[in-house]
Amino acid sequence: MNPQINETRTGNKIGRVLLYVMFGFLLLISVAGVAICIWYKNTFDLEFKALLYVMSSPLQGTGAETVKEVITAGLPPMIAAAIVYVIAVLLIERKVSITNAKAAKWLKRAGALLCVFSLVFSLVFAVYSFRLPKYIALSGGETSFYEEYYVDPDSVKIVSEGKPKNLIYIYLESMESTYASVEEGGRQQENYMPYLTVMAKDNVSFTEKTDGNLGGFISPQGTGWTVAALLATSSGIPFSFPLGENGNNNMSKEKYFASGLTTLGDILHDKGYTQVFMCGSNIEFGGRDKYYIQHGSYDIYDLETARNNGDVPKDYHNGFWGFEDNILFDIAKRQITSLAAGDDPFNFTMLTVDAHHNAGYICDLCGDDYDYLAEKHAQTANVITCIDKQVAEFVDWCKMQPWYEDTVIVISGDHPRMDIYLVSRIPYAERTVYNCFINSAVEPAAGYETGRTWTAFDMFPSTLAAMGFEIRGERLGLGTNMFSGLPTLAEELGFDYLETEIQKFSAYYINEFCPELADRVVETEPVDTGVPAE
């Protein structure tokens, strides 16, 4: 045989193999992409802005579980597609090519086009699955909403006639009112949060329900993950900071966390409060340490503090985030007792985590009472019930303490669930976040506790009002004091309008709240930072 002909045939064979590998790779990537998008839509309910933040944050705690679920969702379809693809290639090469070369040629072309089409389809499917068009359309606009409606706390007189109360603020991870039974205002077959339901009935709890049943506030875009929710409820603005390098939106990498913003912590610090923020995870996650230290000089208690203090072993880690909520509540009792023994008023703010996605963390106290539900839904229900009982026991302990009458306890969720367990068929707009004000210094204006449309922003001035502070004009940030007779911005302007405007670019937001990030704004949208040019 002619060596040149043999080399040509060998070269053609290698070329065909490389083409098969290339188009096969395109097919596998396409199948994996579609499978992961379907998993995402069936597991999470996030707008692209929240997804962007979550994906740009470090993979800690539940990150490993999420990666495992992504692999589980994408790998089987990829394996199935690979098997089908290899069989198709072998049939074309060994049988069709021998019997009908022309048919084999057209089949190869059709297969290549199918692989390319599958890639295009998966990209389009991903774009719409992650709601990217809405994000681009809104972020490309500009708004003067803040100039018109934002109320700078520094421009408002905030006073108290008598001695204002201490504050215990309990943020409950992913605590929606939808976990209650239908009869109580929720959306479940039975009530997974019976104690929290009773607390809401016996104390002040604002609700969208006109019949007074359990409800809560709405989380607009920019408030739907923990750091954003902490920001919104204590400063009255959404998380809309410019992206950093590589699309990073994680404030833990920044030197300052909104240096121009005045928050609840700033106000209480100026009024002589001793402040503590406590969580069972690493405080640096999401830049929470910067937020609370730079805005109110909070003392921080987190996983590392617990290890250093001997409250948990040096190597303690529960495999989820840090340490469980039952440990958190035990330590909180000691921390509050110490604060109450001091001469200054105190603000003790704590954040639970056991209910975090995916499906929550089963601790030693959790029962197993909901085996009639699907596995992940049952796990979530058991976690919610466990936390519900722990909060009730903690509040009962508070009521027995000598400082209780001088203290307001605010309990609220941080944001709605970020996975779909227990809430998969409930429209997002109906998934309101739990709230309860215990031992408030004021009562709501007549008729203003029910039938409300309100947001996380309104928690900011409402918390101060519950402590006994009077707010001139009843508004701070984008929030309205819910105890007053004034409508919220969501009621006055409509929630859809409010949410649309806060997703747009705002020069005011950059200038006033985070001038240190002004260099990230594109040149077509110049920002005056207030600093003279050199």
PLY file of the C-alpha trace (Angstrom):
ply
format ascii 1.0
element vertex 534
property float x
property float y
property float z
element edge 533
property int vertex1
property int vertex2
end_header
0.00 0.00 0.00
1.17 3.50 -0.79
2.52 5.05 2.46
1.18 8.44 1.46
-2.33 7.06 1.03
-2.04 5.28 4.38
-0.95 8.52 6.08
-3.87 10.35 4.47
-6.33 7.76 5.75
-4.79 7.88 9.21
-4.98 11.68 9.19
-8.63 11.58 8.10
-9.43 9.09 10.85
-7.77 11.26 13.50
-9.61 14.28 12.15
-12.96 12.46 12.37
-12.23 11.37 15.91
-11.38 14.92 16.95
-14.59 16.22 15.36
-16.62 13.53 17.11
-15.01 14.46 20.42
-15.59 18.17 19.86
-19.27 17.83 18.94
-19.75 15.26 21.69
-18.33 17.73 24.17
-20.77 20.39 22.93
-23.64 17.96 23.40
-22.58 17.00 26.92
-22.15 20.64 27.97
-25.60 21.42 26.54
-27.29 18.52 28.32
-25.57 19.38 31.60
-26.55 23.03 31.25
-30.23 22.24 30.69
-30.25 19.69 33.53
-28.69 22.16 35.96
-31.13 24.90 34.90
-34.06 22.56 35.52
-32.56 21.62 38.92
-32.13 25.31 39.74
-35.73 26.15 38.83
-36.96 23.20 40.91
-34.71 23.94 43.89
-34.38 27.71 44.21
-36.56 30.76 43.65
-34.02 33.53 43.16
-33.84 36.55 40.94
-30.53 36.93 39.10
-29.32 39.64 41.49
-29.58 37.32 44.49
-28.09 34.43 42.52
-25.16 36.65 41.50
-24.39 37.46 45.10
-24.71 33.88 46.31
-22.49 32.52 43.51
-19.83 35.22 44.03
-19.61 34.50 47.75
-17.15 31.93 49.11
-18.32 28.32 49.17
-18.80 27.76 52.87
-21.20 25.61 54.83
-24.08 24.79 52.53
-21.91 25.51 49.49
-20.52 21.96 49.57
-24.05 20.54 49.70
-25.08 22.75 46.78
-22.11 21.59 44.70
-23.04 17.98 45.46
-26.64 18.57 44.33
-25.45 20.29 41.13
-23.25 17.30 40.30
-26.09 14.91 41.11
-28.41 16.86 38.80
-26.00 17.20 35.89
-24.00 13.97 35.86
-26.70 11.32 35.11
-28.07 13.16 32.02
-24.49 13.66 30.81
-23.75 9.95 31.16
-26.97 9.02 29.36
-26.25 11.49 26.56
-22.69 10.20 26.24
-23.90 6.60 25.88
-26.45 7.56 23.23
-23.88 9.67 21.39
-21.23 6.94 21.34
-23.74 4.36 20.09
-24.87 6.75 17.35
-21.27 7.39 16.28
-20.46 3.68 16.17
-23.56 2.93 14.09
-22.72 5.66 11.61
-19.07 4.63 11.33
-19.42 0.86 11.25
-22.76 0.14 9.62
-24.18 3.14 7.83
-20.81 4.16 6.31
-20.30 0.66 4.93
-23.77 0.25 3.43
-24.49 3.83 2.37
-21.67 6.36 2.41
-23.92 9.20 1.26
-26.43 8.60 4.05
-23.60 8.43 6.56
-22.32 11.80 5.35
-25.69 13.48 5.83
-26.21 11.86 9.21
-22.87 13.23 10.37
-23.83 16.74 9.24
-27.26 16.48 10.87
-25.65 15.25 14.11
-23.18 18.12 14.11
-25.97 20.65 13.57
-27.99 19.01 16.35
-25.05 19.38 18.75
-24.61 23.05 17.85
-28.36 23.67 18.14
-28.42 21.98 21.55
-25.70 24.33 22.76
-27.60 27.39 21.53
-30.80 26.10 23.09
-29.11 25.48 26.45
-27.65 29.00 26.47
-31.05 30.57 25.72
-32.70 28.30 28.29
-30.13 29.34 30.90
-30.60 33.04 30.18
-34.33 32.82 30.82
-34.07 30.33 33.68
-31.85 32.77 35.57
-34.13 35.71 34.63
-31.22 37.57 33.09
-33.24 39.75 30.62
-35.16 41.38 33.48
-31.94 42.04 35.39
-30.25 43.63 32.35
-33.30 45.71 31.45
-33.66 47.17 34.93
-29.99 47.62 35.78
-29.53 49.49 32.52
-32.02 52.16 33.60
-31.42 55.09 35.93
-33.68 56.39 38.68
-34.09 59.44 40.89
-36.11 57.41 43.40
-33.69 57.96 46.27
-33.54 61.70 45.73
-37.32 61.79 46.01
-38.05 59.29 48.75
-34.97 58.41 50.79
-34.97 60.03 54.24
-31.48 60.48 55.66
-31.55 59.55 59.38
-28.98 62.29 60.02
-31.55 64.87 58.92
-34.30 63.56 61.23
-34.87 64.27 64.89
-35.03 60.99 66.81
-35.82 61.43 70.50
-37.49 59.69 73.43
-39.58 61.27 76.17
-38.56 58.76 78.81
-35.90 56.10 78.94
-35.98 54.04 75.72
-35.95 50.27 75.98
-33.18 47.78 75.44
-33.40 45.82 72.21
-33.12 42.10 71.57
-33.43 41.53 67.83
-33.70 37.90 66.72
-33.25 37.28 63.00
-34.62 33.86 62.10
-33.07 32.41 58.98
-35.60 32.01 56.12
-38.61 32.29 58.44
-41.71 32.77 56.32
-45.26 33.05 57.59
-46.19 30.46 54.96
-44.93 27.71 57.30
-48.11 28.14 59.35
-51.30 26.22 58.59
-53.87 27.53 56.17
-56.24 28.15 59.08
-53.67 30.46 60.72
-52.84 32.37 57.55
-50.05 30.14 56.21
-50.02 27.63 53.36
-49.35 24.27 55.02
-51.49 21.28 55.94
-50.48 21.75 59.56
-48.77 24.48 61.51
-44.99 24.02 61.59
-44.54 27.20 63.65
-47.25 27.05 66.37
-45.33 28.97 69.04
-44.37 31.81 66.71
-48.01 31.96 65.58
-49.20 32.39 69.18
-46.53 35.04 69.82
-47.73 37.01 66.82
-51.32 36.85 68.07
-50.45 37.84 71.63
-48.16 40.72 70.68
-47.76 43.17 67.79
-47.37 41.56 64.38
-48.10 43.43 61.17
-49.81 41.46 58.44
-51.05 41.85 54.90
-54.11 39.77 55.83
-57.27 41.81 56.38
-58.64 39.16 58.74
-55.66 39.55 61.07
-54.22 36.13 60.38
-50.46 35.58 60.34
-48.57 37.46 57.66
-45.56 39.69 57.30
-43.44 41.88 55.07
-42.40 41.45 51.44
-38.74 41.16 50.42
-38.15 43.27 47.31
-35.16 42.64 45.06
-31.90 43.47 46.79
-33.15 42.20 50.16
-33.57 38.47 49.50
-30.38 37.03 51.00
-29.04 37.31 54.53
-26.54 40.19 54.28
-28.96 42.15 52.10
-31.80 41.49 54.56
-29.70 42.63 57.53
-28.87 45.79 55.60
-32.46 46.49 54.53
-34.07 45.97 57.93
-31.51 48.12 59.76
-30.87 50.90 57.23
-33.89 51.04 54.93
-32.07 50.45 51.62
-31.53 47.43 49.33
-28.19 45.82 48.55
-27.28 47.51 45.25
-23.54 48.04 45.52
-21.48 48.09 42.29
-19.86 44.82 41.30
-16.20 44.28 42.02
-13.58 42.45 39.97
-14.78 39.37 38.08
-18.39 40.23 38.91
-17.74 39.87 42.63
-20.47 41.32 44.83
-19.14 40.12 48.17
-18.59 42.91 50.70
-16.16 40.78 52.72
-13.54 41.74 50.17
-14.10 45.47 50.59
-12.39 47.81 53.03
-15.62 49.64 53.87
-19.23 48.56 54.02
-21.27 51.58 52.88
-19.22 54.25 54.61
-21.78 56.98 53.97
-24.79 55.13 55.36
-26.45 55.80 58.72
-28.00 52.69 60.24
-29.84 51.48 63.31
-26.49 50.62 64.87
-25.13 54.11 64.23
-28.17 55.72 65.83
-28.13 53.53 68.94
-24.36 53.89 69.33
-24.76 57.66 69.38
-27.41 57.27 72.07
-25.10 55.33 74.34
-26.13 51.74 73.66
-23.74 48.84 74.13
-24.21 46.60 71.10
-23.50 42.97 70.31
-24.07 41.00 67.11
-24.04 37.23 67.49
-24.17 34.40 64.95
-23.08 30.76 64.89
-21.06 31.03 61.68
-17.99 32.99 60.60
-18.82 36.69 60.94
-16.63 37.60 57.97
-18.98 35.84 55.57
-20.65 38.46 53.39
-18.84 41.31 55.14
-21.08 41.18 58.20
-18.15 41.99 60.46
-17.47 45.21 58.58
-21.12 46.21 58.59
-21.63 45.83 62.34
-18.23 47.10 63.44
-18.24 50.13 61.14
-21.90 50.94 61.83
-22.35 50.98 65.58
-19.10 49.56 66.98
-20.81 46.26 67.80
-18.95 43.62 69.76
-18.91 40.53 67.58
-19.57 36.99 68.72
-19.24 34.26 66.08
-17.87 30.76 65.56
-14.27 31.82 66.18
-15.28 33.68 69.34
-17.05 30.59 70.65
-13.97 28.49 69.96
-11.64 31.00 71.62
-13.93 31.36 74.65
-14.26 27.63 75.10
-18.01 27.65 74.44
-17.38 25.02 71.76
-14.27 22.87 71.16
-11.42 24.42 69.15
-12.11 22.15 66.18
-15.92 22.30 66.46
-17.86 22.46 63.21
-21.24 20.89 62.61
-20.63 20.39 58.89
-23.22 23.01 57.98
-22.06 26.51 58.94
-20.58 26.53 62.41
-22.55 25.67 65.52
-26.22 24.91 65.94
-28.96 27.31 66.99
-29.53 25.50 70.29
-25.93 26.34 71.24
-26.47 29.88 69.97
-29.47 30.43 72.27
-27.61 29.08 75.29
-24.69 31.43 74.72
-27.10 34.31 74.03
-28.55 33.96 77.53
-25.12 34.44 79.08
-24.29 37.34 76.78
-27.54 39.19 77.53
-27.19 38.60 81.27
-23.76 40.21 81.11
-25.07 43.16 79.06
-27.98 43.73 81.45
-25.56 43.92 84.37
-23.92 46.98 82.82
-24.93 50.60 83.26
-25.73 51.31 79.60
-28.79 50.31 77.57
-28.05 47.44 75.21
-28.85 46.16 71.75
-28.30 42.43 71.38
-28.86 41.25 67.81
-28.57 37.59 66.87
-28.95 35.56 63.70
-29.98 31.89 63.55
-28.91 29.64 60.70
-30.32 26.11 61.05
-33.14 26.80 58.55
-30.73 27.83 55.79
-30.93 26.19 52.37
-30.69 23.47 51.35
-33.57 22.09 53.43
-32.07 23.15 56.77
-29.86 21.45 59.34
-31.16 18.65 61.58
-29.79 19.15 65.09
-30.01 16.83 68.10
-33.23 18.52 69.24
-35.09 18.05 65.95
-37.88 15.51 65.80
-39.04 13.40 62.87
-42.75 14.06 62.74
-43.50 14.68 59.08
-42.75 11.44 57.27
-45.82 11.94 55.07
-43.91 14.69 53.24
-41.24 14.20 50.60
-37.75 13.82 52.11
-36.42 17.38 51.77
-39.79 18.93 52.61
-40.01 16.79 55.75
-36.49 17.82 56.73
-37.37 21.50 56.35
-40.59 21.08 58.33
-38.73 19.37 61.19
-36.10 22.12 61.28
-38.72 24.89 61.32
-40.65 23.20 64.13
-37.45 22.77 66.13
-36.48 26.43 65.77
-40.03 27.50 66.59
-39.82 25.69 69.93
-36.33 27.03 70.70
-37.43 30.63 70.13
-40.44 30.13 72.42
-38.25 28.73 75.18
-35.80 31.60 74.78
-38.56 34.23 74.98
-39.99 32.50 78.06
-36.54 32.74 79.65
-36.39 36.45 78.82
-39.75 37.04 80.48
-38.40 35.69 83.76
-35.43 38.08 83.82
-35.40 41.34 85.84
-34.57 43.42 82.77
-37.50 42.12 80.67
-39.90 45.03 81.26
-37.24 47.44 80.04
-36.59 45.46 76.87
-38.36 45.09 73.52
-37.88 41.81 71.66
-38.15 41.99 67.88
-38.39 38.68 66.05
-38.34 38.54 62.28
-37.25 36.35 59.44
-34.41 37.68 57.35
-35.80 36.75 53.94
-37.99 34.10 52.26
-36.60 30.62 51.65
-34.01 30.38 48.92
-34.89 26.79 48.07
-38.38 25.50 47.23
-39.01 23.09 50.12
-42.49 23.68 51.64
-42.99 26.70 49.33
-42.67 25.25 45.82
-46.19 26.13 44.67
-46.61 29.45 46.44
-46.20 32.66 44.40
-43.23 34.67 45.65
-45.36 37.76 46.28
-47.45 35.75 48.77
-44.44 34.47 50.73
-44.23 37.14 53.41
-41.60 37.22 56.15
-42.52 36.67 59.79
-42.45 39.57 62.27
-43.30 40.06 65.95
-42.72 42.93 68.40
-42.85 41.77 72.03
-43.15 44.28 74.87
-43.27 47.23 72.48
-43.24 50.71 73.98
-46.07 51.77 71.63
-49.17 50.28 70.08
-50.01 50.47 66.37
-52.34 53.23 65.27
-55.91 51.95 65.14
-56.52 49.91 62.01
-52.88 49.90 60.92
-51.79 46.43 62.04
-53.70 44.44 59.40
-54.18 44.69 55.65
-50.72 46.22 55.20
-48.37 46.22 52.22
-44.89 46.70 53.55
-41.28 45.69 53.04
-38.07 44.91 54.88
-37.24 48.65 54.75
-40.07 49.46 57.14
-38.52 47.36 59.91
-35.84 50.05 60.40
-37.97 52.91 61.79
-40.49 50.48 63.29
-37.82 48.93 65.51
-36.83 52.34 66.87
-40.48 53.19 67.48
-41.01 49.92 69.38
-38.06 50.86 71.61
-39.78 54.13 72.52
-38.12 56.58 70.13
-40.15 59.25 68.38
-39.18 59.84 64.76
-39.95 63.22 63.25
-41.89 62.51 60.06
-42.13 58.76 60.88
-39.78 57.79 58.03
-36.15 56.67 57.83
-34.34 55.40 54.74
-37.03 54.01 52.46
-38.96 52.78 55.49
-42.04 53.99 57.33
-42.80 53.50 61.01
-45.46 50.78 60.94
-46.83 51.90 64.31
-47.75 55.29 62.83
-50.80 56.06 60.74
-48.73 56.81 57.64
-48.79 54.56 54.57
-45.58 52.79 53.58
-43.93 53.58 50.24
-45.21 50.23 48.97
-48.75 51.34 49.85
-48.34 54.90 48.64
-46.59 54.15 45.33
-47.39 50.49 44.76
-45.00 47.64 45.48
-44.26 46.90 41.82
-43.20 50.50 41.19
-41.01 50.57 44.30
-39.32 47.30 43.37
-38.75 48.36 39.77
-37.13 51.67 40.73
-34.74 50.28 43.36
-33.31 47.85 40.79
-32.17 50.68 38.54
-28.88 52.52 38.67
-28.84 55.41 41.13
-26.05 58.00 41.28
-27.45 59.09 44.65
-27.02 55.56 46.03
-23.35 55.55 45.06
-22.61 59.13 46.13
-24.30 58.99 49.49
-23.99 55.41 50.67
-20.79 53.99 49.17
-18.64 56.75 47.59
-15.60 54.49 48.04
-17.00 52.27 45.25
-17.65 55.07 42.80
-14.74 54.07 40.56
-16.67 50.92 39.60
-19.41 52.86 37.86
-19.00 52.81 34.09
-17.79 56.01 32.44
-21.12 56.64 30.73
-22.59 57.14 34.19
-20.13 59.51 35.93
-20.48 59.85 39.67
-19.45 62.84 41.74
-17.93 61.40 44.92
-17.68 64.79 46.56
-13.86 64.58 46.60
-12.02 67.35 44.67
-10.05 66.11 41.69
-6.27 66.13 42.10
0 1
1 2
2 3
3 4
4 5
5 6
6 7
7 8
8 9
9 10
10 11
11 12
12 13
13 14
14 15
15 16
16 17
17 18
18 19
19 20
20 21
21 22
22 23
23 24
24 25
25 26
26 27
27 28
28 29
29 30
30 31
31 32
32 33
33 34
34 35
35 36
36 37
37 38
38 39
39 40
40 41
41 42
42 43
43 44
44 45
45 46
46 47
47 48
48 49
49 50
50 51
51 52
52 53
53 54
54 55
55 56
56 57
57 58
58 59
59 60
60 61
61 62
62 63
63 64
64 65
65 66
66 67
67 68
68 69
69 70
70 71
71 72
72 73
73 74
74 75
75 76
76 77
77 78
78 79
79 80
80 81
81 82
82 83
83 84
84 85
85 86
86 87
87 88
88 89
89 90
90 91
91 92
92 93
93 94
94 95
95 96
96 97
97 98
98 99
99 100
100 101
101 102
102 103
103 104
104 105
105 106
106 107
107 108
108 109
109 110
110 111
111 112
112 113
113 114
114 115
115 116
116 117
117 118
118 119
119 120
120 121
121 122
122 123
123 124
124 125
125 126
126 127
127 128
128 129
129 130
130 131
131 132
132 133
133 134
134 135
135 136
136 137
137 138
138 139
139 140
140 141
141 142
142 143
143 144
144 145
145 146
146 147
147 148
148 149
149 150
150 151
151 152
152 153
153 154
154 155
155 156
156 157
157 158
158 159
159 160
160 161
161 162
162 163
163 164
164 165
165 166
166 167
167 168
168 169
169 170
170 171
171 172
172 173
173 174
174 175
175 176
176 177
177 178
178 179
179 180
180 181
181 182
182 183
183 184
184 185
185 186
186 187
187 188
188 189
189 190
190 191
191 192
192 193
193 194
194 195
195 196
196 197
197 198
198 199
199 200
200 201
201 202
202 203
203 204
204 205
205 206
206 207
207 208
208 209
209 210
210 211
211 212
212 213
213 214
214 215
215 216
216 217
217 218
218 219
219 220
220 221
221 222
222 223
223 224
224 225
225 226
226 227
227 228
228 229
229 230
230 231
231 232
232 233
233 234
234 235
235 236
236 237
237 238
238 239
239 240
240 241
241 242
242 243
243 244
244 245
245 246
246 247
247 248
248 249
249 250
250 251
251 252
252 253
253 254
254 255
255 256
256 257
257 258
258 259
259 260
260 261
261 262
262 263
263 264
264 265
265 266
266 267
267 268
268 269
269 270
270 271
271 272
272 273
273 274
274 275
275 276
276 277
277 278
278 279
279 280
280 281
281 282
282 283
283 284
284 285
285 286
286 287
287 288
288 289
289 290
290 291
291 292
292 293
293 294
294 295
295 296
296 297
297 298
298 299
299 300
300 301
301 302
302 303
303 304
304 305
305 306
306 307
307 308
308 309
309 310
310 311
311 312
312 313
313 314
314 315
315 316
316 317
317 318
318 319
319 320
320 321
321 322
322 323
323 324
324 325
325 326
326 327
327 328
328 329
329 330
330 331
331 332
332 333
333 334
334 335
335 336
336 337
337 338
338 339
339 340
340 341
341 342
342 343
343 344
344 345
345 346
346 347
347 348
348 349
349 350
350 351
351 352
352 353
353 354
354 355
355 356
356 357
357 358
358 359
359 360
360 361
361 362
362 363
363 364
364 365
365 366
366 367
367 368
368 369
369 370
370 371
371 372
372 373
373 374
374 375
375 376
376 377
377 378
378 379
379 380
380 381
381 382
382 383
383 384
384 385
385 386
386 387
387 388
388 389
389 390
390 391
391 392
392 393
393 394
394 395
395 396
396 397
397 398
398 399
399 400
400 401
401 402
402 403
403 404
404 405
405 406
406 407
407 408
408 409
409 410
410 411
411 412
412 413
413 414
414 415
415 416
416 417
417 418
418 419
419 420
420 421
421 422
422 423
423 424
424 425
425 426
426 427
427 428
428 429
429 430
430 431
431 432
432 433
433 434
434 435
435 436
436 437
437 438
438 439
439 440
440 441
441 442
442 443
443 444
444 445
445 446
446 447
447 448
448 449
449 450
450 451
451 452
452 453
453 454
454 455
455 456
456 457
457 458
458 459
459 460
460 461
461 462
462 463
463 464
464 465
465 466
466 467
467 468
468 469
469 470
470 471
471 472
472 473
473 474
474 475
475 476
476 477
477 478
478 479
479 480
480 481
481 482
482 483
483 484
484 485
485 486
486 487
487 488
488 489
489 490
490 491
491 492
492 493
493 494
494 495
495 496
496 497
497 498
498 499
499 500
500 501
501 502
502 503
503 504
504 505
505 506
506 507
507 508
508 509
509 510
510 511
511 512
512 513
513 514
514 515
515 516
516 517
517 518
518 519
519 520
520 521
521 522
522 523
523 524
524 525
525 526
526 527
527 528
528 529
529 530
530 531
531 532
532 533
